[in-house]
Amino acid sequence: MNGPAFDRREFAIGLGAIVVAFSLDPRLARGQERLPGSLENNRRLDAWIRINAEGTATIFTGKVELGQGIQTALAQIAAEEL
């Protein structure tokens, strides 16, 4: 039982499509909004708190929740700081 034939030309076309797909990403990133305030100059900053007009706080972070409880820890840290 043989699988479908896959020749060099089809491989080259597929590889070209992958290269084009990955090369489009930086061009799309240029169209993003500018970062607010000093974040434009300090790109290594990975977390900050925004105080909204309604009196609520929004926490931004670059960390991912993978079951270790980071969401709870961030809420506790923000509560202590505020």
PDB file with one MODEL, atoms N, CA, C and O in Angstrom:
MODEL        1
ATOM      1  N   MET A   1       0.835  -1.172   0.000  1.00  0.00           N
ATOM      2  CA  MET A   1       0.000   0.000   0.000  1.00  0.00           C
ATOM      3  C   MET A   1       0.885   1.242   0.000  1.00  0.00           C
ATOM      4  O   MET A   1       1.560   1.523   0.990  1.00  0.00           O
ATOM      5  N   ASN A   2       0.884   1.960  -1.065  1.00  0.00           N
ATOM      6  CA  ASN A   2       1.698   3.163  -1.174  1.00  0.00           C
ATOM      7  C   ASN A   2       0.841   4.397  -0.935  1.00  0.00           C
ATOM      8  O   ASN A   2      -0.346   4.426  -1.261  1.00  0.00           O
ATOM      9  N   GLY A   3       1.473   5.417  -0.356  1.00  0.00           N
ATOM     10  CA  GLY A   3       0.779   6.684  -0.138  1.00  0.00           C
ATOM     11  C   GLY A   3       0.760   7.492  -1.423  1.00  0.00           C
ATOM     12  O   GLY A   3       1.284   7.036  -2.440  1.00  0.00           O
ATOM     13  N   PRO A   4       0.179   8.661  -1.403  1.00  0.00           N
ATOM     14  CA  PRO A   4       0.128   9.495  -2.597  1.00  0.00           C
ATOM     15  C   PRO A   4       1.532   9.923  -3.020  1.00  0.00           C
ATOM     16  O   PRO A   4       2.412  10.124  -2.183  1.00  0.00           O
ATOM     17  N   ALA A   5       1.722  10.058  -4.318  1.00  0.00           N
ATOM     18  CA  ALA A   5       3.029  10.466  -4.842  1.00  0.00           C
ATOM     19  C   ALA A   5       3.287  11.926  -4.473  1.00  0.00           C
ATOM     20  O   ALA A   5       2.392  12.769  -4.534  1.00  0.00           O
ATOM     21  N   PHE A   6       4.515  12.196  -4.094  1.00  0.00           N
ATOM     22  CA  PHE A   6       4.898  13.543  -3.683  1.00  0.00           C
ATOM     23  C   PHE A   6       6.237  13.838  -4.344  1.00  0.00           C
ATOM     24  O   PHE A   6       7.277  13.358  -3.892  1.00  0.00           O
ATOM     25  N   ASP A   7       6.210  14.624  -5.410  1.00  0.00           N
ATOM     26  CA  ASP A   7       7.449  14.862  -6.145  1.00  0.00           C
ATOM     27  C   ASP A   7       8.130  16.153  -5.680  1.00  0.00           C
ATOM     28  O   ASP A   7       7.614  16.865  -4.818  1.00  0.00           O
ATOM     29  N   ARG A   8       9.286  16.436  -6.259  1.00  0.00           N
ATOM     30  CA  ARG A   8      10.076  17.604  -5.861  1.00  0.00           C
ATOM     31  C   ARG A   8       9.348  18.917  -6.116  1.00  0.00           C
ATOM     32  O   ARG A   8       9.457  19.861  -5.333  1.00  0.00           O
ATOM     33  N   ARG A   9       8.617  18.969  -7.200  1.00  0.00           N
ATOM     34  CA  ARG A   9       7.919  20.209  -7.532  1.00  0.00           C
ATOM     35  C   ARG A   9       6.862  20.538  -6.474  1.00  0.00           C
ATOM     36  O   ARG A   9       6.770  21.682  -6.029  1.00  0.00           O
ATOM     37  N   GLU A  10       6.078  19.560  -6.075  1.00  0.00           N
ATOM     38  CA  GLU A  10       5.074  19.784  -5.037  1.00  0.00           C
ATOM     39  C   GLU A  10       5.732  20.153  -3.711  1.00  0.00           C
ATOM     40  O   GLU A  10       5.223  20.992  -2.968  1.00  0.00           O
ATOM     41  N   PHE A  11       6.863  19.522  -3.425  1.00  0.00           N
ATOM     42  CA  PHE A  11       7.602  19.853  -2.208  1.00  0.00           C
ATOM     43  C   PHE A  11       8.082  21.298  -2.245  1.00  0.00           C
ATOM     44  O   PHE A  11       7.964  22.017  -1.253  1.00  0.00           O
ATOM     45  N   ALA A  12       8.625  21.731  -3.391  1.00  0.00           N
ATOM     46  CA  ALA A  12       9.118  23.102  -3.531  1.00  0.00           C
ATOM     47  C   ALA A  12       7.983  24.116  -3.406  1.00  0.00           C
ATOM     48  O   ALA A  12       8.161  25.170  -2.795  1.00  0.00           O
ATOM     49  N   ILE A  13       6.837  23.813  -3.969  1.00  0.00           N
ATOM     50  CA  ILE A  13       5.684  24.716  -3.865  1.00  0.00           C
ATOM     51  C   ILE A  13       5.237  24.833  -2.405  1.00  0.00           C
ATOM     52  O   ILE A  13       4.968  25.932  -1.920  1.00  0.00           O
ATOM     53  N   GLY A  14       5.162  23.713  -1.718  1.00  0.00           N
ATOM     54  CA  GLY A  14       4.772  23.730  -0.307  1.00  0.00           C
ATOM     55  C   GLY A  14       5.773  24.472   0.552  1.00  0.00           C
ATOM     56  O   GLY A  14       5.388  25.233   1.440  1.00  0.00           O
ATOM     57  N   LEU A  15       7.056  24.257   0.297  1.00  0.00           N
ATOM     58  CA  LEU A  15       8.100  24.945   1.040  1.00  0.00           C
ATOM     59  C   LEU A  15       8.042  26.447   0.780  1.00  0.00           C
ATOM     60  O   LEU A  15       8.222  27.247   1.698  1.00  0.00           O
ATOM     61  N   GLY A  16       7.793  26.825  -0.461  1.00  0.00           N
ATOM     62  CA  GLY A  16       7.658  28.245  -0.793  1.00  0.00           C
ATOM     63  C   GLY A  16       6.494  28.889  -0.060  1.00  0.00           C
ATOM     64  O   GLY A  16       6.602  30.025   0.402  1.00  0.00           O
ATOM     65  N   ALA A  17       5.386  28.175   0.049  1.00  0.00           N
ATOM     66  CA  ALA A  17       4.226  28.704   0.769  1.00  0.00           C
ATOM     67  C   ALA A  17       4.546  28.904   2.247  1.00  0.00           C
ATOM     68  O   ALA A  17       4.111  29.885   2.850  1.00  0.00           O
ATOM     69  N   ILE A  18       5.299  27.987   2.826  1.00  0.00           N
ATOM     70  CA  ILE A  18       5.682  28.123   4.235  1.00  0.00           C
ATOM     71  C   ILE A  18       6.602  29.321   4.426  1.00  0.00           C
ATOM     72  O   ILE A  18       6.439  30.080   5.381  1.00  0.00           O
ATOM     73  N   VAL A  19       7.568  29.497   3.529  1.00  0.00           N
ATOM     74  CA  VAL A  19       8.487  30.636   3.619  1.00  0.00           C
ATOM     75  C   VAL A  19       7.724  31.946   3.515  1.00  0.00           C
ATOM     76  O   VAL A  19       7.984  32.876   4.278  1.00  0.00           O
ATOM     77  N   VAL A  20       6.789  32.030   2.583  1.00  0.00           N
ATOM     78  CA  VAL A  20       5.992  33.251   2.427  1.00  0.00           C
ATOM     79  C   VAL A  20       5.161  33.499   3.679  1.00  0.00           C
ATOM     80  O   VAL A  20       5.064  34.640   4.131  1.00  0.00           O
ATOM     81  N   ALA A  21       4.567  32.469   4.244  1.00  0.00           N
ATOM     82  CA  ALA A  21       3.736  32.634   5.438  1.00  0.00           C
ATOM     83  C   ALA A  21       4.549  33.167   6.611  1.00  0.00           C
ATOM     84  O   ALA A  21       4.076  34.040   7.339  1.00  0.00           O
ATOM     85  N   PHE A  22       5.757  32.660   6.806  1.00  0.00           N
ATOM     86  CA  PHE A  22       6.576  33.130   7.913  1.00  0.00           C
ATOM     87  C   PHE A  22       7.176  34.502   7.649  1.00  0.00           C
ATOM     88  O   PHE A  22       7.444  35.240   8.597  1.00  0.00           O
ATOM     89  N   SER A  23       7.393  34.861   6.411  1.00  0.00           N
ATOM     90  CA  SER A  23       7.969  36.174   6.116  1.00  0.00           C
ATOM     91  C   SER A  23       6.924  37.276   6.174  1.00  0.00           C
ATOM     92  O   SER A  23       7.294  38.447   6.254  1.00  0.00           O
ATOM     93  N   LEU A  24       5.639  36.956   6.137  1.00  0.00           N
ATOM     94  CA  LEU A  24       4.599  37.977   6.228  1.00  0.00           C
ATOM     95  C   LEU A  24       4.424  38.502   7.644  1.00  0.00           C
ATOM     96  O   LEU A  24       3.979  39.637   7.817  1.00  0.00           O
ATOM     97  N   ASP A  25       4.752  37.730   8.646  1.00  0.00           N
ATOM     98  CA  ASP A  25       4.515  38.120  10.027  1.00  0.00           C
ATOM     99  C   ASP A  25       5.169  39.448  10.406  1.00  0.00           C
ATOM    100  O   ASP A  25       4.477  40.290  10.978  1.00  0.00           O
ATOM    101  N   PRO A  26       6.463  39.700  10.126  1.00  0.00           N
ATOM    102  CA  PRO A  26       7.043  40.993  10.496  1.00  0.00           C
ATOM    103  C   PRO A  26       6.361  42.166   9.797  1.00  0.00           C
ATOM    104  O   PRO A  26       6.252  43.246  10.377  1.00  0.00           O
ATOM    105  N   ARG A  27       5.910  41.975   8.592  1.00  0.00           N
ATOM    106  CA  ARG A  27       5.233  43.057   7.890  1.00  0.00           C
ATOM    107  C   ARG A  27       3.902  43.379   8.550  1.00  0.00           C
ATOM    108  O   ARG A  27       3.514  44.545   8.627  1.00  0.00           O
ATOM    109  N   LEU A  28       3.204  42.369   9.023  1.00  0.00           N
ATOM    110  CA  LEU A  28       1.934  42.602   9.703  1.00  0.00           C
ATOM    111  C   LEU A  28       2.149  43.252  11.066  1.00  0.00           C
ATOM    112  O   LEU A  28       1.317  44.041  11.515  1.00  0.00           O
ATOM    113  N   ALA A  29       3.248  42.930  11.720  1.00  0.00           N
ATOM    114  CA  ALA A  29       3.528  43.500  13.039  1.00  0.00           C
ATOM    115  C   ALA A  29       3.777  45.001  12.957  1.00  0.00           C
ATOM    116  O   ALA A  29       3.524  45.713  13.929  1.00  0.00           O
ATOM    117  N   ARG A  30       4.259  45.493  11.842  1.00  0.00           N
ATOM    118  CA  ARG A  30       4.511  46.934  11.706  1.00  0.00           C
ATOM    119  C   ARG A  30       3.225  47.741  11.754  1.00  0.00           C
ATOM    120  O   ARG A  30       3.258  48.925  12.089  1.00  0.00           O
ATOM    121  N   GLY A  31       2.102  47.135  11.430  1.00  0.00           N
ATOM    122  CA  GLY A  31       0.834  47.842  11.424  1.00  0.00           C
ATOM    123  C   GLY A  31       0.156  47.893  12.788  1.00  0.00           C
ATOM    124  O   GLY A  31      -0.963  48.394  12.893  1.00  0.00           O
ATOM    125  N   GLN A  32       0.805  47.386  13.836  1.00  0.00           N
ATOM    126  CA  GLN A  32       0.207  47.381  15.163  1.00  0.00           C
ATOM    127  C   GLN A  32       0.227  48.778  15.771  1.00  0.00           C
ATOM    128  O   GLN A  32       0.990  49.648  15.351  1.00  0.00           O
ATOM    129  N   GLU A  33      -0.630  48.972  16.772  1.00  0.00           N
ATOM    130  CA  GLU A  33      -0.670  50.243  17.476  1.00  0.00           C
ATOM    131  C   GLU A  33       0.632  50.455  18.230  1.00  0.00           C
ATOM    132  O   GLU A  33       1.323  49.505  18.598  1.00  0.00           O
ATOM    133  N   ARG A  34       0.949  51.730  18.449  1.00  0.00           N
ATOM    134  CA  ARG A  34       2.131  52.050  19.242  1.00  0.00           C
ATOM    135  C   ARG A  34       1.850  51.736  20.706  1.00  0.00           C
ATOM    136  O   ARG A  34       0.711  51.832  21.165  1.00  0.00           O
ATOM    137  N   LEU A  35       2.879  51.366  21.420  1.00  0.00           N
ATOM    138  CA  LEU A  35       2.731  51.079  22.839  1.00  0.00           C
ATOM    139  C   LEU A  35       2.532  52.381  23.604  1.00  0.00           C
ATOM    140  O   LEU A  35       3.075  53.411  23.204  1.00  0.00           O
ATOM    141  N   PRO A  36       1.767  52.364  24.693  1.00  0.00           N
ATOM    142  CA  PRO A  36       1.520  53.601  25.435  1.00  0.00           C
ATOM    143  C   PRO A  36       2.734  54.061  26.227  1.00  0.00           C
ATOM    144  O   PRO A  36       3.497  53.246  26.747  1.00  0.00           O
ATOM    145  N   GLY A  37       2.904  55.374  26.312  1.00  0.00           N
ATOM    146  CA  GLY A  37       3.902  55.993  27.183  1.00  0.00           C
ATOM    147  C   GLY A  37       5.300  55.445  27.062  1.00  0.00           C
ATOM    148  O   GLY A  37       5.832  55.291  25.962  1.00  0.00           O
ATOM    149  N   SER A  38       5.894  55.149  28.207  1.00  0.00           N
ATOM    150  CA  SER A  38       7.286  54.723  28.254  1.00  0.00           C
ATOM    151  C   SER A  38       7.479  53.279  27.818  1.00  0.00           C
ATOM    152  O   SER A  38       8.617  52.815  27.742  1.00  0.00           O
ATOM    153  N   LEU A  39       6.404  52.555  27.531  1.00  0.00           N
ATOM    154  CA  LEU A  39       6.557  51.170  27.087  1.00  0.00           C
ATOM    155  C   LEU A  39       7.213  51.095  25.712  1.00  0.00           C
ATOM    156  O   LEU A  39       7.821  50.081  25.370  1.00  0.00           O
ATOM    157  N   GLU A  40       7.095  52.155  24.925  1.00  0.00           N
ATOM    158  CA  GLU A  40       7.741  52.174  23.610  1.00  0.00           C
ATOM    159  C   GLU A  40       9.261  52.108  23.768  1.00  0.00           C
ATOM    160  O   GLU A  40       9.946  51.473  22.966  1.00  0.00           O
ATOM    161  N   ASN A  41       9.785  52.766  24.806  1.00  0.00           N
ATOM    162  CA  ASN A  41      11.235  52.783  25.031  1.00  0.00           C
ATOM    163  C   ASN A  41      11.713  51.594  25.853  1.00  0.00           C
ATOM    164  O   ASN A  41      12.866  51.181  25.723  1.00  0.00           O
ATOM    165  N   ASN A  42      10.853  51.040  26.692  1.00  0.00           N
ATOM    166  CA  ASN A  42      11.241  49.953  27.587  1.00  0.00           C
ATOM    167  C   ASN A  42      10.468  48.691  27.224  1.00  0.00           C
ATOM    168  O   ASN A  42       9.469  48.369  27.867  1.00  0.00           O
ATOM    169  N   ARG A  43      10.917  47.982  26.208  1.00  0.00           N
ATOM    170  CA  ARG A  43      10.209  46.792  25.741  1.00  0.00           C
ATOM    171  C   ARG A  43      10.431  45.584  26.643  1.00  0.00           C
ATOM    172  O   ARG A  43       9.747  44.573  26.480  1.00  0.00           O
ATOM    173  N   ARG A  44      11.357  45.656  27.581  1.00  0.00           N
ATOM    174  CA  ARG A  44      11.606  44.525  28.468  1.00  0.00           C
ATOM    175  C   ARG A  44      10.622  44.489  29.630  1.00  0.00           C
ATOM    176  O   ARG A  44      10.556  43.500  30.360  1.00  0.00           O
ATOM    177  N   LEU A  45       9.863  45.558  29.804  1.00  0.00           N
ATOM    178  CA  LEU A  45       8.852  45.577  30.852  1.00  0.00           C
ATOM    179  C   LEU A  45       7.779  44.556  30.506  1.00  0.00           C
ATOM    180  O   LEU A  45       7.186  44.621  29.430  1.00  0.00           O
ATOM    181  N   ASP A  46       7.524  43.608  31.413  1.00  0.00           N
ATOM    182  CA  ASP A  46       6.587  42.538  31.078  1.00  0.00           C
ATOM    183  C   ASP A  46       5.313  42.553  31.915  1.00  0.00           C
ATOM    184  O   ASP A  46       4.450  41.695  31.726  1.00  0.00           O
ATOM    185  N   ALA A  47       5.172  43.504  32.835  1.00  0.00           N
ATOM    186  CA  ALA A  47       3.954  43.567  33.637  1.00  0.00           C
ATOM    187  C   ALA A  47       3.721  44.997  34.103  1.00  0.00           C
ATOM    188  O   ALA A  47       4.664  45.710  34.444  1.00  0.00           O
ATOM    189  N   TRP A  48       2.472  45.404  34.115  1.00  0.00           N
ATOM    190  CA  TRP A  48       2.125  46.715  34.641  1.00  0.00           C
ATOM    191  C   TRP A  48       0.664  46.724  35.034  1.00  0.00           C
ATOM    192  O   TRP A  48      -0.096  45.823  34.678  1.00  0.00           O
ATOM    193  N   ILE A  49       0.276  47.760  35.780  1.00  0.00           N
ATOM    194  CA  ILE A  49      -1.103  47.908  36.242  1.00  0.00           C
ATOM    195  C   ILE A  49      -1.669  49.188  35.646  1.00  0.00           C
ATOM    196  O   ILE A  49      -1.024  50.236  35.673  1.00  0.00           O
ATOM    197  N   ARG A  50      -2.881  49.092  35.108  1.00  0.00           N
ATOM    198  CA  ARG A  50      -3.574  50.277  34.595  1.00  0.00           C
ATOM    199  C   ARG A  50      -4.760  50.543  35.512  1.00  0.00           C
ATOM    200  O   ARG A  50      -5.560  49.649  35.787  1.00  0.00           O
ATOM    201  N   ILE A  51      -4.865  51.790  35.984  1.00  0.00           N
ATOM    202  CA  ILE A  51      -6.006  52.199  36.792  1.00  0.00           C
ATOM    203  C   ILE A  51      -7.014  52.844  35.850  1.00  0.00           C
ATOM    204  O   ILE A  51      -6.711  53.852  35.212  1.00  0.00           O
ATOM    205  N   ASN A  52      -8.196  52.276  35.760  1.00  0.00           N
ATOM    206  CA  ASN A  52      -9.232  52.769  34.856  1.00  0.00           C
ATOM    207  C   ASN A  52     -10.019  53.906  35.498  1.00  0.00           C
ATOM    208  O   ASN A  52      -9.968  54.096  36.713  1.00  0.00           O
ATOM    209  N   ALA A  53     -10.746  54.660  34.677  1.00  0.00           N
ATOM    210  CA  ALA A  53     -11.527  55.803  35.156  1.00  0.00           C
ATOM    211  C   ALA A  53     -12.617  55.378  36.133  1.00  0.00           C
ATOM    212  O   ALA A  53     -13.011  56.166  36.992  1.00  0.00           O
ATOM    213  N   GLU A  54     -13.110  54.152  36.019  1.00  0.00           N
ATOM    214  CA  GLU A  54     -14.169  53.664  36.911  1.00  0.00           C
ATOM    215  C   GLU A  54     -13.647  53.281  38.289  1.00  0.00           C
ATOM    216  O   GLU A  54     -14.430  52.938  39.175  1.00  0.00           O
ATOM    217  N   GLY A  55     -12.325  53.337  38.477  1.00  0.00           N
ATOM    218  CA  GLY A  55     -11.735  52.943  39.746  1.00  0.00           C
ATOM    219  C   GLY A  55     -11.311  51.488  39.792  1.00  0.00           C
ATOM    220  O   GLY A  55     -10.904  51.000  40.846  1.00  0.00           O
ATOM    221  N   THR A  56     -11.398  50.792  38.680  1.00  0.00           N
ATOM    222  CA  THR A  56     -10.954  49.400  38.630  1.00  0.00           C
ATOM    223  C   THR A  56      -9.509  49.344  38.144  1.00  0.00           C
ATOM    224  O   THR A  56      -9.016  50.282  37.517  1.00  0.00           O
ATOM    225  N   ALA A  57      -8.855  48.258  38.435  1.00  0.00           N
ATOM    226  CA  ALA A  57      -7.468  48.072  38.014  1.00  0.00           C
ATOM    227  C   ALA A  57      -7.389  46.896  37.053  1.00  0.00           C
ATOM    228  O   ALA A  57      -8.069  45.885  37.228  1.00  0.00           O
ATOM    229  N   THR A  58      -6.550  47.046  36.036  1.00  0.00           N
ATOM    230  CA  THR A  58      -6.302  45.974  35.078  1.00  0.00           C
ATOM    231  C   THR A  58      -4.825  45.622  35.144  1.00  0.00           C
ATOM    232  O   THR A  58      -3.968  46.500  35.054  1.00  0.00           O
ATOM    233  N   ILE A  59      -4.530  44.336  35.300  1.00  0.00           N
ATOM    234  CA  ILE A  59      -3.149  43.871  35.390  1.00  0.00           C
ATOM    235  C   ILE A  59      -2.752  43.263  34.056  1.00  0.00           C
ATOM    236  O   ILE A  59      -3.460  42.410  33.521  1.00  0.00           O
ATOM    237  N   PHE A  60      -1.623  43.700  33.522  1.00  0.00           N
ATOM    238  CA  PHE A  60      -1.076  43.139  32.290  1.00  0.00           C
ATOM    239  C   PHE A  60       0.206  42.400  32.643  1.00  0.00           C
ATOM    240  O   PHE A  60       1.036  42.904  33.400  1.00  0.00           O
ATOM    241  N   THR A  61       0.360  41.218  32.095  1.00  0.00           N
ATOM    242  CA  THR A  61       1.573  40.448  32.340  1.00  0.00           C
ATOM    243  C   THR A  61       1.877  39.567  31.140  1.00  0.00           C
ATOM    244  O   THR A  61       0.982  39.222  30.369  1.00  0.00           O
ATOM    245  N   GLY A  62       3.123  39.211  30.989  1.00  0.00           N
ATOM    246  CA  GLY A  62       3.535  38.328  29.917  1.00  0.00           C
ATOM    247  C   GLY A  62       3.591  36.874  30.351  1.00  0.00           C
ATOM    248  O   GLY A  62       4.063  36.017  29.603  1.00  0.00           O
ATOM    249  N   LYS A  63       3.117  36.594  31.544  1.00  0.00           N
ATOM    250  CA  LYS A  63       3.168  35.227  32.070  1.00  0.00           C
ATOM    251  C   LYS A  63       1.937  34.438  31.637  1.00  0.00           C
ATOM    252  O   LYS A  63       0.869  35.006  31.408  1.00  0.00           O
ATOM    253  N   VAL A  64       2.100  33.136  31.529  1.00  0.00           N
ATOM    254  CA  VAL A  64       1.032  32.252  31.078  1.00  0.00           C
ATOM    255  C   VAL A  64       0.561  31.385  32.238  1.00  0.00           C
ATOM    256  O   VAL A  64       1.374  30.868  33.005  1.00  0.00           O
ATOM    257  N   GLU A  65      -0.745  31.230  32.363  1.00  0.00           N
ATOM    258  CA  GLU A  65      -1.320  30.357  33.390  1.00  0.00           C
ATOM    259  C   GLU A  65      -1.261  28.913  32.905  1.00  0.00           C
ATOM    260  O   GLU A  65      -1.924  28.549  31.934  1.00  0.00           O
ATOM    261  N   LEU A  66      -0.469  28.099  33.581  1.00  0.00           N
ATOM    262  CA  LEU A  66      -0.349  26.686  33.221  1.00  0.00           C
ATOM    263  C   LEU A  66      -0.693  25.789  34.405  1.00  0.00           C
ATOM    264  O   LEU A  66      -0.204  24.664  34.507  1.00  0.00           O
ATOM    265  N   GLY A  67      -1.536  26.297  35.294  1.00  0.00           N
ATOM    266  CA  GLY A  67      -1.959  25.488  36.422  1.00  0.00           C
ATOM    267  C   GLY A  67      -1.175  25.711  37.695  1.00  0.00           C
ATOM    268  O   GLY A  67      -1.406  25.015  38.683  1.00  0.00           O
ATOM    269  N   GLN A  68      -0.247  26.668  37.704  1.00  0.00           N
ATOM    270  CA  GLN A  68       0.535  26.916  38.908  1.00  0.00           C
ATOM    271  C   GLN A  68      -0.084  27.972  39.812  1.00  0.00           C
ATOM    272  O   GLN A  68       0.457  28.244  40.883  1.00  0.00           O
ATOM    273  N   GLY A  69      -1.206  28.577  39.415  1.00  0.00           N
ATOM    274  CA  GLY A  69      -1.865  29.569  40.254  1.00  0.00           C
ATOM    275  C   GLY A  69      -1.354  30.984  40.053  1.00  0.00           C
ATOM    276  O   GLY A  69      -1.480  31.809  40.957  1.00  0.00           O
ATOM    277  N   ILE A  70      -0.786  31.288  38.902  1.00  0.00           N
ATOM    278  CA  ILE A  70      -0.229  32.616  38.656  1.00  0.00           C
ATOM    279  C   ILE A  70      -1.311  33.689  38.679  1.00  0.00           C
ATOM    280  O   ILE A  70      -1.040  34.822  39.077  1.00  0.00           O
ATOM    281  N   GLN A  71      -2.536  33.357  38.260  1.00  0.00           N
ATOM    282  CA  GLN A  71      -3.633  34.335  38.279  1.00  0.00           C
ATOM    283  C   GLN A  71      -3.924  34.762  39.720  1.00  0.00           C
ATOM    284  O   GLN A  71      -4.110  35.949  39.989  1.00  0.00           O
ATOM    285  N   THR A  72      -3.964  33.812  40.634  1.00  0.00           N
ATOM    286  CA  THR A  72      -4.211  34.120  42.039  1.00  0.00           C
ATOM    287  C   THR A  72      -3.059  34.919  42.619  1.00  0.00           C
ATOM    288  O   THR A  72      -3.279  35.881  43.355  1.00  0.00           O
ATOM    289  N   ALA A  73      -1.840  34.533  42.297  1.00  0.00           N
ATOM    290  CA  ALA A  73      -0.672  35.240  42.810  1.00  0.00           C
ATOM    291  C   ALA A  73      -0.641  36.678  42.305  1.00  0.00           C
ATOM    292  O   ALA A  73      -0.320  37.587  43.070  1.00  0.00           O
ATOM    293  N   LEU A  74      -0.966  36.904  41.038  1.00  0.00           N
ATOM    294  CA  LEU A  74      -0.977  38.264  40.500  1.00  0.00           C
ATOM    295  C   LEU A  74      -2.041  39.119  41.171  1.00  0.00           C
ATOM    296  O   LEU A  74      -1.805  40.295  41.449  1.00  0.00           O
ATOM    297  N   ALA A  75      -3.200  38.549  41.433  1.00  0.00           N
ATOM    298  CA  ALA A  75      -4.254  39.290  42.131  1.00  0.00           C
ATOM    299  C   ALA A  75      -3.805  39.666  43.543  1.00  0.00           C
ATOM    300  O   ALA A  75      -4.086  40.774  43.999  1.00  0.00           O
ATOM    301  N   GLN A  76      -3.117  38.771  44.237  1.00  0.00           N
ATOM    302  CA  GLN A  76      -2.624  39.062  45.579  1.00  0.00           C
ATOM    303  C   GLN A  76      -1.549  40.140  45.553  1.00  0.00           C
ATOM    304  O   GLN A  76      -1.544  41.028  46.406  1.00  0.00           O
ATOM    305  N   ILE A  77      -0.645  40.073  44.591  1.00  0.00           N
ATOM    306  CA  ILE A  77       0.413  41.079  44.475  1.00  0.00           C
ATOM    307  C   ILE A  77      -0.183  42.446  44.186  1.00  0.00           C
ATOM    308  O   ILE A  77       0.227  43.440  44.785  1.00  0.00           O
ATOM    309  N   ALA A  78      -1.149  42.506  43.273  1.00  0.00           N
ATOM    310  CA  ALA A  78      -1.793  43.779  42.945  1.00  0.00           C
ATOM    311  C   ALA A  78      -2.529  44.336  44.157  1.00  0.00           C
ATOM    312  O   ALA A  78      -2.477  45.541  44.405  1.00  0.00           O
ATOM    313  N   ALA A  79      -3.216  43.479  44.921  1.00  0.00           N
ATOM    314  CA  ALA A  79      -3.932  43.936  46.111  1.00  0.00           C
ATOM    315  C   ALA A  79      -2.963  44.503  47.145  1.00  0.00           C
ATOM    316  O   ALA A  79      -3.270  45.505  47.790  1.00  0.00           O
ATOM    317  N   GLU A  80      -1.806  43.881  47.310  1.00  0.00           N
ATOM    318  CA  GLU A  80      -0.812  44.384  48.258  1.00  0.00           C
ATOM    319  C   GLU A  80      -0.247  45.724  47.809  1.00  0.00           C
ATOM    320  O   GLU A  80      -0.036  46.617  48.630  1.00  0.00           O
ATOM    321  N   GLU A  81      -0.002  45.867  46.514  1.00  0.00           N
ATOM    322  CA  GLU A  81       0.576  47.108  45.999  1.00  0.00           C
ATOM    323  C   GLU A  81      -0.411  48.268  46.040  1.00  0.00           C
ATOM    324  O   GLU A  81      -0.018  49.416  46.250  1.00  0.00           O
ATOM    325  N   LEU A  82      -1.690  47.969  45.838  1.00  0.00           N
ATOM    326  CA  LEU A  82      -2.691  49.035  45.826  1.00  0.00           C
ATOM    327  C   LEU A  82      -3.133  49.359  47.232  1.00  0.00           C
ATOM    328  O   LEU A  82      -3.976  50.235  47.428  1.00  0.00           O
TER     329      LEU A  82
ENDMDL
END
